[in-house]
Amino acid sequence: MSHINDVETAVLYYLQRHQICPMEELFRNLPAFTVNQMFLTVDRLSREGKVLLRYQNRSEYVIVRSEIGRQWSREIAGATSEVG
C-alpha cells in the first residue's frame, strides 16, 4: 500500500508545482514509476475529484488540479453568459 501512496504523493506534488501538465510530461518527469502505475493513480485521483483530466487535442490528455479546473469552469460559464 505504501508504494501506491508514493505514486499518489509524487503526482499530487508535481501538479501542485505545475498545476496543469500533459500526461506525457508527467511520465517523463516521474521516471521512478511505471506508466501503468501513473495511469491507475491518475484515474483514481480523477474519480476521487482530486484532479481533472481534460482532452486537449486528438492525442493528448492534460491533468489539471481540481481547484484550477473549477476556476476554468466558472470563467467559461461567465464568458458564455456574456455572449448570450
mmCIF file as gemmi writes it, N, C-alpha and C atoms, coordinates in Angstrom:
data_model
loop_
_atom_site.group_PDB
_atom_site.id
_atom_site.type_symbol
_atom_site.label_atom_id
_atom_site.label_alt_id
_atom_site.label_comp_id
_atom_site.label_asym_id
_atom_site.label_entity_id
_atom_site.label_seq_id
_atom_site.pdbx_PDB_ins_code
_atom_site.Cartn_x
_atom_site.Cartn_y
_atom_site.Cartn_z
_atom_site.occupancy
_atom_site.B_iso_or_equiv
_atom_site.pdbx_formal_charge
_atom_site.auth_seq_id
_atom_site.auth_asym_id
_atom_site.pdbx_PDB_model_num
ATOM 1 N N . MET Axp A 1 ? 0.826 -1.202 0 1 0 ? 1 A 1
ATOM 2 C CA . MET Axp A 1 ? 0 0 0 1 0 ? 1 A 1
ATOM 3 C C . MET Axp A 1 ? 0.863 1.256 0 1 0 ? 1 A 1
ATOM 4 N N . SER Axp A 2 ? 2.046 1.159 0.59 1 0 ? 2 A 1
ATOM 5 C CA . SER Axp A 2 ? 2.932 2.312 0.668 1 0 ? 2 A 1
ATOM 6 C C . SER Axp A 2 ? 3.352 2.8 -0.712 1 0 ? 2 A 1
ATOM 7 N N . HIS Axp A 3 ? 3.588 1.869 -1.636 1 0 ? 3 A 1
ATOM 8 C CA . HIS Axp A 3 ? 4.012 2.266 -2.978 1 0 ? 3 A 1
ATOM 9 C C . HIS Axp A 3 ? 2.906 3.046 -3.703 1 0 ? 3 A 1
ATOM 10 N N . ILE Axp A 4 ? 1.657 2.664 -3.483 1 0 ? 4 A 1
ATOM 11 C CA . ILE Axp A 4 ? 0.525 3.391 -4.067 1 0 ? 4 A 1
ATOM 12 C C . ILE Axp A 4 ? 0.527 4.823 -3.538 1 0 ? 4 A 1
ATOM 13 N N . ASN Axp A 5 ? 0.758 4.987 -2.255 1 0 ? 5 A 1
ATOM 14 C CA . ASN Axp A 5 ? 0.815 6.328 -1.668 1 0 ? 5 A 1
ATOM 15 C C . ASN Axp A 5 ? 1.991 7.122 -2.219 1 0 ? 5 A 1
ATOM 16 N N . ASP Axp A 6 ? 3.12 6.443 -2.508 1 0 ? 6 A 1
ATOM 17 C CA . ASP Axp A 6 ? 4.279 7.12 -3.085 1 0 ? 6 A 1
ATOM 18 C C . ASP Axp A 6 ? 3.945 7.71 -4.455 1 0 ? 6 A 1
ATOM 19 N N . VAL Axp A 7 ? 3.265 6.927 -5.283 1 0 ? 7 A 1
ATOM 20 C CA . VAL Axp A 7 ? 2.892 7.396 -6.617 1 0 ? 7 A 1
ATOM 21 C C . VAL Axp A 7 ? 1.92 8.561 -6.497 1 0 ? 7 A 1
ATOM 22 N N . GLU Axp A 8 ? 0.911 8.414 -5.645 1 0 ? 8 A 1
ATOM 23 C CA . GLU Axp A 8 ? -0.077 9.481 -5.45 1 0 ? 8 A 1
ATOM 24 C C . GLU Axp A 8 ? 0.59 10.757 -4.951 1 0 ? 8 A 1
ATOM 25 N N . THR Axp A 9 ? 1.461 10.63 -3.983 1 0 ? 9 A 1
ATOM 26 C CA . THR Axp A 9 ? 2.167 11.794 -3.44 1 0 ? 9 A 1
ATOM 27 C C . THR Axp A 9 ? 2.994 12.474 -4.516 1 0 ? 9 A 1
ATOM 28 N N . ALA Axp A 10 ? 3.696 11.691 -5.325 1 0 ? 10 A 1
ATOM 29 C CA . ALA Axp A 10 ? 4.535 12.259 -6.39 1 0 ? 10 A 1
ATOM 30 C C . ALA Axp A 10 ? 3.692 12.988 -7.427 1 0 ? 10 A 1
ATOM 31 N N . VAL Axp A 11 ? 2.574 12.393 -7.831 1 0 ? 11 A 1
ATOM 32 C CA . VAL Axp A 11 ? 1.701 13.018 -8.835 1 0 ? 11 A 1
ATOM 33 C C . VAL Axp A 11 ? 1.112 14.315 -8.285 1 0 ? 11 A 1
ATOM 34 N N . LEU Axp A 12 ? 0.579 14.263 -7.076 1 0 ? 12 A 1
ATOM 35 C CA . LEU Axp A 12 ? -0.031 15.462 -6.492 1 0 ? 12 A 1
ATOM 36 C C . LEU Axp A 12 ? 0.999 16.57 -6.252 1 0 ? 12 A 1
ATOM 37 N N . TYR Axp A 13 ? 2.19 16.189 -5.827 1 0 ? 13 A 1
ATOM 38 C CA . TYR Axp A 13 ? 3.242 17.184 -5.614 1 0 ? 13 A 1
ATOM 39 C C . TYR Axp A 13 ? 3.631 17.841 -6.939 1 0 ? 13 A 1
ATOM 40 N N . TYR Axp A 14 ? 3.76 17.035 -7.988 1 0 ? 14 A 1
ATOM 41 C CA . TYR Axp A 14 ? 4.11 17.585 -9.302 1 0 ? 14 A 1
ATOM 42 C C . TYR Axp A 14 ? 3.025 18.558 -9.766 1 0 ? 14 A 1
ATOM 43 N N . LEU Axp A 15 ? 1.766 18.175 -9.593 1 0 ? 15 A 1
ATOM 44 C CA . LEU Axp A 15 ? 0.67 19.06 -10.004 1 0 ? 15 A 1
ATOM 45 C C . LEU Axp A 15 ? 0.568 20.304 -9.129 1 0 ? 15 A 1
ATOM 46 N N . GLN Axp A 16 ? 0.97 20.182 -7.885 1 0 ? 16 A 1
ATOM 47 C CA . GLN Axp A 16 ? 0.952 21.363 -7.016 1 0 ? 16 A 1
ATOM 48 C C . GLN Axp A 16 ? 1.939 22.404 -7.54 1 0 ? 16 A 1
ATOM 49 N N . ARG Axp A 17 ? 3.065 21.945 -8.045 1 0 ? 17 A 1
ATOM 50 C CA . ARG Axp A 17 ? 4.074 22.863 -8.571 1 0 ? 17 A 1
ATOM 51 C C . ARG Axp A 17 ? 3.716 23.381 -9.963 1 0 ? 17 A 1
ATOM 52 N N . HIS Axp A 18 ? 3.077 22.549 -10.789 1 0 ? 18 A 1
ATOM 53 C CA . HIS Axp A 18 ? 2.835 22.919 -12.186 1 0 ? 18 A 1
ATOM 54 C C . HIS Axp A 18 ? 1.371 23.219 -12.493 1 0 ? 18 A 1
ATOM 55 N N . GLN Axp A 19 ? 0.457 22.746 -11.692 1 0 ? 19 A 1
ATOM 56 C CA . GLN Axp A 19 ? -0.982 22.956 -11.78 1 0 ? 19 A 1
ATOM 57 C C . GLN Axp A 19 ? -1.634 22.303 -12.984 1 0 ? 19 A 1
ATOM 58 N N . ILE Axp A 20 ? -1.012 22.39 -14.15 1 0 ? 20 A 1
ATOM 59 C CA . ILE Axp A 20 ? -1.545 21.786 -15.372 1 0 ? 20 A 1
ATOM 60 C C . ILE Axp A 20 ? -0.383 21.12 -16.091 1 0 ? 20 A 1
ATOM 61 N N . CYS Axp A 21 ? -0.566 19.879 -16.534 1 0 ? 21 A 1
ATOM 62 C CA . CYS Axp A 21 ? 0.505 19.251 -17.303 1 0 ? 21 A 1
ATOM 63 C C . CYS Axp A 21 ? -0.048 18.151 -18.187 1 0 ? 21 A 1
ATOM 64 N N . PRO Axp A 22 ? 0.54 17.966 -19.357 1 0 ? 22 A 1
ATOM 65 C CA . PRO Axp A 22 ? 0.167 16.839 -20.213 1 0 ? 22 A 1
ATOM 66 C C . PRO Axp A 22 ? 0.601 15.526 -19.556 1 0 ? 22 A 1
ATOM 67 N N . MET Axp A 23 ? -0.124 14.459 -19.829 1 0 ? 23 A 1
ATOM 68 C CA . MET Axp A 23 ? 0.226 13.15 -19.274 1 0 ? 23 A 1
ATOM 69 C C . MET Axp A 23 ? 1.659 12.777 -19.631 1 0 ? 23 A 1
ATOM 70 N N . GLU Axp A 24 ? 2.066 13.018 -20.871 1 0 ? 24 A 1
ATOM 71 C CA . GLU Axp A 24 ? 3.425 12.671 -21.299 1 0 ? 24 A 1
ATOM 72 C C . GLU Axp A 24 ? 4.478 13.379 -20.45 1 0 ? 24 A 1
ATOM 73 N N . GLU Axp A 25 ? 4.22 14.613 -20.098 1 0 ? 25 A 1
ATOM 74 C CA . GLU Axp A 25 ? 5.162 15.358 -19.251 1 0 ? 25 A 1
ATOM 75 C C . GLU Axp A 25 ? 5.274 14.697 -17.877 1 0 ? 25 A 1
ATOM 76 N N . LEU Axp A 26 ? 4.153 14.277 -17.352 1 0 ? 26 A 1
ATOM 77 C CA . LEU Axp A 26 ? 4.158 13.601 -16.06 1 0 ? 26 A 1
ATOM 78 C C . LEU Axp A 26 ? 4.998 12.32 -16.129 1 0 ? 26 A 1
ATOM 79 N N . PHE Axp A 27 ? 4.82 11.548 -17.201 1 0 ? 27 A 1
ATOM 80 C CA . PHE Axp A 27 ? 5.582 10.307 -17.367 1 0 ? 27 A 1
ATOM 81 C C . PHE Axp A 27 ? 7.085 10.592 -17.447 1 0 ? 27 A 1
ATOM 82 N N . ARG Axp A 28 ? 7.45 11.62 -18.191 1 0 ? 28 A 1
ATOM 83 C CA . ARG Axp A 28 ? 8.869 11.969 -18.349 1 0 ? 28 A 1
ATOM 84 C C . ARG Axp A 28 ? 9.496 12.435 -17.035 1 0 ? 28 A 1
ATOM 85 N N . ASN Axp A 29 ? 8.735 13.157 -16.249 1 0 ? 29 A 1
ATOM 86 C CA . ASN Axp A 29 ? 9.294 13.784 -15.054 1 0 ? 29 A 1
ATOM 87 C C . ASN Axp A 29 ? 9.162 12.967 -13.774 1 0 ? 29 A 1
ATOM 88 N N . LEU Axp A 30 ? 8.499 11.831 -13.859 1 0 ? 30 A 1
ATOM 89 C CA . LEU Axp A 30 ? 8.41 10.933 -12.707 1 0 ? 30 A 1
ATOM 90 C C . LEU Axp A 30 ? 8.871 9.531 -13.133 1 0 ? 30 A 1
ATOM 91 N N . PRO Axp A 31 ? 10.135 9.387 -13.501 1 0 ? 31 A 1
ATOM 92 C CA . PRO Axp A 31 ? 10.617 8.12 -14.057 1 0 ? 31 A 1
ATOM 93 C C . PRO Axp A 31 ? 10.708 6.973 -13.049 1 0 ? 31 A 1
ATOM 94 N N . ALA Axp A 32 ? 10.53 7.247 -11.777 1 0 ? 32 A 1
ATOM 95 C CA . ALA Axp A 32 ? 10.611 6.189 -10.769 1 0 ? 32 A 1
ATOM 96 C C . ALA Axp A 32 ? 9.401 5.251 -10.816 1 0 ? 32 A 1
ATOM 97 N N . PHE Axp A 33 ? 8.36 5.674 -11.516 1 0 ? 33 A 1
ATOM 98 C CA . PHE Axp A 33 ? 7.126 4.893 -11.568 1 0 ? 33 A 1
ATOM 99 C C . PHE Axp A 33 ? 6.827 4.471 -12.997 1 0 ? 33 A 1
ATOM 100 N N . THR Axp A 34 ? 6.127 3.358 -13.139 1 0 ? 34 A 1
ATOM 101 C CA . THR Axp A 34 ? 5.77 2.898 -14.48 1 0 ? 34 A 1
ATOM 102 C C . THR Axp A 34 ? 4.582 3.701 -15.002 1 0 ? 34 A 1
ATOM 103 N N . VAL Axp A 35 ? 4.413 3.641 -16.302 1 0 ? 35 A 1
ATOM 104 C CA . VAL Axp A 35 ? 3.272 4.319 -16.929 1 0 ? 35 A 1
ATOM 105 C C . VAL Axp A 35 ? 1.978 3.746 -16.368 1 0 ? 35 A 1
ATOM 106 N N . ASN Axp A 36 ? 1.916 2.432 -16.185 1 0 ? 36 A 1
ATOM 107 C CA . ASN Axp A 36 ? 0.708 1.809 -15.634 1 0 ? 36 A 1
ATOM 108 C C . ASN Axp A 36 ? 0.405 2.315 -14.235 1 0 ? 36 A 1
ATOM 109 N N . GLN Axp A 37 ? 1.424 2.431 -13.392 1 0 ? 37 A 1
ATOM 110 C CA . GLN Axp A 37 ? 1.205 2.935 -12.037 1 0 ? 37 A 1
ATOM 111 C C . GLN Axp A 37 ? 0.631 4.344 -12.069 1 0 ? 37 A 1
ATOM 112 N N . MET Axp A 38 ? 1.165 5.163 -12.967 1 0 ? 38 A 1
ATOM 113 C CA . MET Axp A 38 ? 0.688 6.55 -13.023 1 0 ? 38 A 1
ATOM 114 C C . MET Axp A 38 ? -0.707 6.632 -13.629 1 0 ? 38 A 1
ATOM 115 N N . PHE Axp A 39 ? -0.993 5.827 -14.662 1 0 ? 39 A 1
ATOM 116 C CA . PHE Axp A 39 ? -2.348 5.807 -15.227 1 0 ? 39 A 1
ATOM 117 C C . PHE Axp A 39 ? -3.369 5.419 -14.162 1 0 ? 39 A 1
ATOM 118 N N . LEU Axp A 40 ? -3.079 4.359 -13.43 1 0 ? 40 A 1
ATOM 119 C CA . LEU Axp A 40 ? -4.003 3.917 -12.381 1 0 ? 40 A 1
ATOM 120 C C . LEU Axp A 40 ? -4.169 4.974 -11.301 1 0 ? 40 A 1
ATOM 121 N N . THR Axp A 41 ? -3.085 5.612 -10.926 1 0 ? 41 A 1
ATOM 122 C CA . THR Axp A 41 ? -3.138 6.653 -9.897 1 0 ? 41 A 1
ATOM 123 C C . THR Axp A 41 ? -3.934 7.863 -10.37 1 0 ? 41 A 1
ATOM 124 N N . VAL Axp A 42 ? -3.66 8.325 -11.58 1 0 ? 42 A 1
ATOM 125 C CA . VAL Axp A 42 ? -4.389 9.482 -12.12 1 0 ? 42 A 1
ATOM 126 C C . VAL Axp A 42 ? -5.87 9.144 -12.272 1 0 ? 42 A 1
ATOM 127 N N . ASP Axp A 43 ? -6.174 7.936 -12.717 1 0 ? 43 A 1
ATOM 128 C CA . ASP Axp A 43 ? -7.571 7.508 -12.841 1 0 ? 43 A 1
ATOM 129 C C . ASP Axp A 43 ? -8.263 7.557 -11.48 1 0 ? 43 A 1
ATOM 130 N N . ARG Axp A 44 ? -7.62 7.005 -10.455 1 0 ? 44 A 1
ATOM 131 C CA . ARG Axp A 44 ? -8.194 7.004 -9.111 1 0 ? 44 A 1
ATOM 132 C C . ARG Axp A 44 ? -8.365 8.42 -8.577 1 0 ? 44 A 1
ATOM 133 N N . LEU Axp A 45 ? -7.329 9.255 -8.748 1 0 ? 45 A 1
ATOM 134 C CA . LEU Axp A 45 ? -7.408 10.646 -8.276 1 0 ? 45 A 1
ATOM 135 C C . LEU Axp A 45 ? -8.524 11.403 -8.99 1 0 ? 45 A 1
ATOM 136 N N . SER Axp A 46 ? -8.71 11.106 -10.264 1 0 ? 46 A 1
ATOM 137 C CA . SER Axp A 46 ? -9.779 11.735 -11.028 1 0 ? 46 A 1
ATOM 138 C C . SER Axp A 46 ? -11.151 11.316 -10.495 1 0 ? 46 A 1
ATOM 139 N N . ARG Axp A 47 ? -11.3 10.038 -10.225 1 0 ? 47 A 1
ATOM 140 C CA . ARG Axp A 47 ? -12.575 9.539 -9.685 1 0 ? 47 A 1
ATOM 141 C C . ARG Axp A 47 ? -12.857 10.105 -8.293 1 0 ? 47 A 1
ATOM 142 N N . GLU Axp A 48 ? -11.794 10.383 -7.546 1 0 ? 48 A 1
ATOM 143 C CA . GLU Axp A 48 ? -11.949 10.965 -6.208 1 0 ? 48 A 1
ATOM 144 C C . GLU Axp A 48 ? -12.13 12.477 -6.258 1 0 ? 48 A 1
ATOM 145 N N . GLY Axp A 49 ? -12.007 13.071 -7.435 1 0 ? 49 A 1
ATOM 146 C CA . GLY Axp A 49 ? -12.192 14.511 -7.586 1 0 ? 49 A 1
ATOM 147 C C . GLY Axp A 49 ? -10.985 15.348 -7.216 1 0 ? 49 A 1
ATOM 148 N N . LYS Axp A 50 ? -9.825 14.719 -7.056 1 0 ? 50 A 1
ATOM 149 C CA . LYS Axp A 50 ? -8.617 15.455 -6.678 1 0 ? 50 A 1
ATOM 150 C C . LYS Axp A 50 ? -7.921 16.073 -7.886 1 0 ? 50 A 1
ATOM 151 N N . VAL Axp A 51 ? -8.096 15.491 -9.051 1 0 ? 51 A 1
ATOM 152 C CA . VAL Axp A 51 ? -7.55 16.039 -10.292 1 0 ? 51 A 1
ATOM 153 C C . VAL Axp A 51 ? -8.615 15.912 -11.371 1 0 ? 51 A 1
ATOM 154 N N . LEU Axp A 52 ? -8.437 16.674 -12.419 1 0 ? 52 A 1
ATOM 155 C CA . LEU Axp A 52 ? -9.321 16.592 -13.579 1 0 ? 52 A 1
ATOM 156 C C . LEU Axp A 52 ? -8.501 16.197 -14.795 1 0 ? 52 A 1
ATOM 157 N N . LEU Axp A 53 ? -9.08 15.389 -15.648 1 0 ? 53 A 1
ATOM 158 C CA . LEU Axp A 53 ? -8.452 15.053 -16.918 1 0 ? 53 A 1
ATOM 159 C C . LEU Axp A 53 ? -9.187 15.805 -18.008 1 0 ? 53 A 1
ATOM 160 N N . ARG Axp A 54 ? -8.459 16.443 -18.862 1 0 ? 54 A 1
ATOM 161 C CA . ARG Axp A 54 ? -9.051 17.18 -19.975 1 0 ? 54 A 1
ATOM 162 C C . ARG Axp A 54 ? -8.402 16.715 -21.266 1 0 ? 54 A 1
ATOM 163 N N . TYR Axp A 55 ? -9.224 16.477 -22.273 1 0 ? 55 A 1
ATOM 164 C CA . TYR Axp A 55 ? -8.749 16.07 -23.582 1 0 ? 55 A 1
ATOM 165 C C . TYR Axp A 55 ? -8.343 17.336 -24.322 1 0 ? 55 A 1
ATOM 166 N N . GLN Axp A 56 ? -7.043 17.487 -24.584 1 0 ? 56 A 1
ATOM 167 C CA . GLN Axp A 56 ? -6.556 18.73 -25.168 1 0 ? 56 A 1
ATOM 168 C C . GLN Axp A 56 ? -6.63 18.721 -26.696 1 0 ? 56 A 1
ATOM 169 N N . ASN Axp A 57 ? -6.233 17.64 -27.292 1 0 ? 57 A 1
ATOM 170 C CA . ASN Axp A 57 ? -6.32 17.517 -28.747 1 0 ? 57 A 1
ATOM 171 C C . ASN Axp A 57 ? -6.447 16.045 -29.095 1 0 ? 57 A 1
ATOM 172 N N . ARG Axp A 58 ? -6.27 15.695 -30.336 1 0 ? 58 A 1
ATOM 173 C CA . ARG Axp A 58 ? -6.504 14.318 -30.774 1 0 ? 58 A 1
ATOM 174 C C . ARG Axp A 58 ? -5.742 13.258 -30.001 1 0 ? 58 A 1
ATOM 175 N N . SER Axp A 59 ? -4.6 13.602 -29.493 1 0 ? 59 A 1
ATOM 176 C CA . SER Axp A 59 ? -3.787 12.559 -28.882 1 0 ? 59 A 1
ATOM 177 C C . SER Axp A 59 ? -3.214 12.925 -27.513 1 0 ? 59 A 1
ATOM 178 N N . GLU Axp A 60 ? -3.756 13.951 -26.868 1 0 ? 60 A 1
ATOM 179 C CA . GLU Axp A 60 ? -3.132 14.384 -25.616 1 0 ? 60 A 1
ATOM 180 C C . GLU Axp A 60 ? -4.156 14.722 -24.543 1 0 ? 60 A 1
ATOM 181 N N . TYR Axp A 61 ? -3.925 14.14 -23.388 1 0 ? 61 A 1
ATOM 182 C CA . TYR Axp A 61 ? -4.696 14.49 -22.198 1 0 ? 61 A 1
ATOM 183 C C . TYR Axp A 61 ? -3.839 15.366 -21.31 1 0 ? 61 A 1
ATOM 184 N N . VAL Axp A 62 ? -4.466 16.297 -20.65 1 0 ? 62 A 1
ATOM 185 C CA . VAL Axp A 62 ? -3.774 17.089 -19.645 1 0 ? 62 A 1
ATOM 186 C C . VAL Axp A 62 ? -4.42 16.807 -18.3 1 0 ? 62 A 1
ATOM 187 N N . ILE Axp A 63 ? -3.605 16.895 -17.27 1 0 ? 63 A 1
ATOM 188 C CA . ILE Axp A 63 ? -4.065 16.705 -15.905 1 0 ? 63 A 1
ATOM 189 C C . ILE Axp A 63 ? -4.092 18.082 -15.266 1 0 ? 63 A 1
ATOM 190 N N . VAL Axp A 64 ? -5.183 18.374 -14.596 1 0 ? 64 A 1
ATOM 191 C CA . VAL Axp A 64 ? -5.376 19.691 -14.004 1 0 ? 64 A 1
ATOM 192 C C . VAL Axp A 64 ? -5.743 19.511 -12.533 1 0 ? 64 A 1
ATOM 193 N N . ARG Axp A 65 ? -5.146 20.307 -11.679 1 0 ? 65 A 1
ATOM 194 C CA . ARG Axp A 65 ? -5.574 20.298 -10.276 1 0 ? 65 A 1
ATOM 195 C C . ARG Axp A 65 ? -7.037 20.699 -10.208 1 0 ? 65 A 1
ATOM 196 N N . SER Axp A 66 ? -7.774 20.085 -9.34 1 0 ? 66 A 1
ATOM 197 C CA . SER Axp A 66 ? -9.221 20.326 -9.237 1 0 ? 66 A 1
ATOM 198 C C . SER Axp A 66 ? -9.561 21.791 -9.042 1 0 ? 66 A 1
ATOM 199 N N . GLU Axp A 67 ? -8.783 22.491 -8.208 1 0 ? 67 A 1
ATOM 200 C CA . GLU Axp A 67 ? -9.062 23.908 -7.945 1 0 ? 67 A 1
ATOM 201 C C . GLU Axp A 67 ? -8.968 24.725 -9.231 1 0 ? 67 A 1
ATOM 202 N N . ILE Axp A 68 ? -7.987 24.431 -10.054 1 0 ? 68 A 1
ATOM 203 C CA . ILE Axp A 68 ? -7.802 25.143 -11.322 1 0 ? 68 A 1
ATOM 204 C C . ILE Axp A 68 ? -8.943 24.815 -12.271 1 0 ? 68 A 1
ATOM 205 N N . GLY Axp A 69 ? -9.337 23.553 -12.31 1 0 ? 69 A 1
ATOM 206 C CA . GLY Axp A 69 ? -10.441 23.134 -13.176 1 0 ? 69 A 1
ATOM 207 C C . GLY Axp A 69 ? -11.744 23.818 -12.822 1 0 ? 69 A 1
ATOM 208 N N . ARG Axp A 70 ? -12.013 23.961 -11.535 1 0 ? 70 A 1
ATOM 209 C CA . ARG Axp A 70 ? -13.236 24.653 -11.114 1 0 ? 70 A 1
ATOM 210 C C . ARG Axp A 70 ? -13.194 26.12 -11.513 1 0 ? 70 A 1
ATOM 211 N N . GLN Axp A 71 ? -12.015 26.736 -11.41 1 0 ? 71 A 1
ATOM 212 C CA . GLN Axp A 71 ? -11.861 28.134 -11.809 1 0 ? 71 A 1
ATOM 213 C C . GLN Axp A 71 ? -12.129 28.272 -13.305 1 0 ? 71 A 1
ATOM 214 N N . TRP Axp A 72 ? -11.588 27.367 -14.095 1 0 ? 72 A 1
ATOM 215 C CA . TRP Axp A 72 ? -11.832 27.389 -15.542 1 0 ? 72 A 1
ATOM 216 C C . TRP Axp A 72 ? -13.319 27.277 -15.843 1 0 ? 72 A 1
ATOM 217 N N . SER Axp A 73 ? -14.009 26.381 -15.132 1 0 ? 73 A 1
ATOM 218 C CA . SER Axp A 73 ? -15.44 26.189 -15.364 1 0 ? 73 A 1
ATOM 219 C C . SER Axp A 73 ? -16.203 27.475 -15.106 1 0 ? 73 A 1
ATOM 220 N N . ARG Axp A 74 ? -15.855 28.193 -14.031 1 0 ? 74 A 1
ATOM 221 C CA . ARG Axp A 74 ? -16.525 29.472 -13.737 1 0 ? 74 A 1
ATOM 222 C C . ARG Axp A 74 ? -16.243 30.5 -14.82 1 0 ? 74 A 1
ATOM 223 N N . GLU Axp A 75 ? -14.986 30.548 -15.285 1 0 ? 75 A 1
ATOM 224 C CA . GLU Axp A 75 ? -14.626 31.512 -16.325 1 0 ? 75 A 1
ATOM 225 C C . GLU Axp A 75 ? -15.355 31.213 -17.627 1 0 ? 75 A 1
ATOM 226 N N . ILE Axp A 76 ? -15.452 29.947 -17.977 1 0 ? 76 A 1
ATOM 227 C CA . ILE Axp A 76 ? -16.154 29.561 -19.204 1 0 ? 76 A 1
ATOM 228 C C . ILE Axp A 76 ? -17.634 29.893 -19.075 1 0 ? 76 A 1
ATOM 229 N N . ALA Axp A 77 ? -18.233 29.6 -17.927 1 0 ? 77 A 1
ATOM 230 C CA . ALA Axp A 77 ? -19.644 29.905 -17.717 1 0 ? 77 A 1
ATOM 231 C C . ALA Axp A 77 ? -19.886 31.405 -17.803 1 0 ? 77 A 1
ATOM 232 N N . GLY Axp A 78 ? -18.991 32.199 -17.233 1 0 ? 78 A 1
ATOM 233 C CA . GLY Axp A 78 ? -19.122 33.659 -17.287 1 0 ? 78 A 1
ATOM 234 C C . GLY Axp A 78 ? -19.001 34.183 -18.714 1 0 ? 78 A 1
ATOM 235 N N . ALA Axp A 79 ? -18.065 33.64 -19.468 1 0 ? 79 A 1
ATOM 236 C CA . ALA Axp A 79 ? -17.871 34.072 -20.86 1 0 ? 79 A 1
ATOM 237 C C . ALA Axp A 79 ? -19.087 33.696 -21.698 1 0 ? 79 A 1
ATOM 238 N N . THR Axp A 80 ? -19.673 32.539 -21.44 1 0 ? 80 A 1
ATOM 239 C CA . THR Axp A 80 ? -20.838 32.093 -22.202 1 0 ? 80 A 1
ATOM 240 C C . THR Axp A 80 ? -22.029 32.986 -21.906 1 0 ? 80 A 1
ATOM 241 N N . SER Axp A 81 ? -22.223 33.373 -20.644 1 0 ? 81 A 1
ATOM 242 C CA . SER Axp A 81 ? -23.376 34.221 -20.293 1 0 ? 81 A 1
ATOM 243 C C . SER Axp A 81 ? -23.184 35.637 -20.831 1 0 ? 81 A 1
ATOM 244 N N . GLU Axp A 82 ? -21.942 36.087 -20.957 1 0 ? 82 A 1
ATOM 245 C CA . GLU Axp A 82 ? -21.698 37.427 -21.503 1 0 ? 82 A 1
ATOM 246 C C . GLU Axp A 82 ? -22.007 37.481 -22.982 1 0 ? 82 A 1
ATOM 247 N N . VAL Axp A 83 ? -21.766 36.377 -23.707 1 0 ? 83 A 1
ATOM 248 C CA . VAL Axp A 83 ? -22.01 36.338 -25.138 1 0 ? 83 A 1
ATOM 249 C C . VAL Axp A 83 ? -23.499 36.321 -25.42 1 0 ? 83 A 1
ATOM 250 N N . GLY Axp A 84 ? -24.261 35.572 -24.602 1 0 ? 84 A 1
ATOM 251 C CA . GLY Axp A 84 ? -25.698 35.383 -24.83 1 0 ? 84 A 1
ATOM 252 C C . GLY Axp A 84 ? -26.486 36.521 -24.406 1 0 ? 84 A 1
